[in-house]
Amino acid sequence: MLPVRGRNGQAARPARLLGTRTAWTPVGDGEFFCPGCGGDRNYQRLTGHRRFIVLGVPVLPRGETAPVVECASCRRHFGTEALDHPTTTRFSAMLRDAVHTVALAVLTAGGTCSRTALEAAAGTVRAAGFDDCTEEQLSALVEALAADTGRVYGEPCGAGLAIELHEALDPLAPHLAAVGRESILLEGARIALADGPYTPAERDALSTVGAALTICADDVTRLLAAARTPS
């Protein structure tokens, strides 16, 4: 590198004689949760080509770089795995749908004859984001699901119900801390306990919820027992 003199005669940053430079090309865009900003931002997906430079002039290709994601706000680059994290809006929708699915599963296991269970479920679903959810809507949904699948109230969690729970909870679980996953299970437990002790079918449904949330069986047992103890 050669020293470069500034206007005041003092040495400025040396000029780079040799090095590499990456030329970035946009190949896509969208919205993502920026790890740097800590919120939803627009992004560009970039591919890069490295070139060997002499006196600032690109002269020889040096190969491709791994694709990156550039935040439109902070301009930082992140690996494409950053796109795996849901945006705040998407995460809220996933959480809301998960709670709704758990509530329906517990009601299906216990039946909809109990008004207290329906009230507890509706309150839980409204708190999750479905502001206009009513007991009548939940009851109608459970009855429609039972009629459509031939499901019988009070039976253990069947393959169809297990698939529905896993479809709603599997994508969400990796993005929740342990306390968040446990909270969803406990919400389901409170619905089941609203009209009395757990039935075998309710326990089975809640065990399936716990498995989908990657909560180990021992912790599921502990949490279900804790939900029975008044705080």
C-alpha angles and dihedrals in degrees: 000000000000123000115246121209119225126216092273092053094251120129113266128195111311116255113249111243098181135016145101132279129195121221111205125210122194113233102167146349143203143128126302142161104266112218089204099050094033094226146068113300140162116259143190122218108222136193119201138209119199121217132188110239133203117194089346094307119118108233111158133030115240100188137264128308126221112273116263139194117236119203111228090215109043095019091222120145123234135179116265089252085080087077090064090071110086120238117252090257093049092045091053091051092048091050093047092049092047093054091046091052093048091050092052091047093053093045090050091051093048100033127239098260092101115084092196092057091049091049092050091048094048091049091050093048092048091051089053092058110278093112096178097048114133135187090247092055093051092047091051092048094051092048091048092050092049092049092047097049102029089242116165121216115248096023121126118271106287129208093265094053092044090053091050091051093048092047090055099039107032096071091045102047098073090056096051127084116232092262090054093051091047091050092059091050091048091051088057091047092054091053090051092048095047092091100032141296121343116280117219089253092052091050090050092050092048091048088055089050090052093049092050089051090051092244111149118244094249091054091047089055091047094049094047089051092048091052089060092057114083112236 
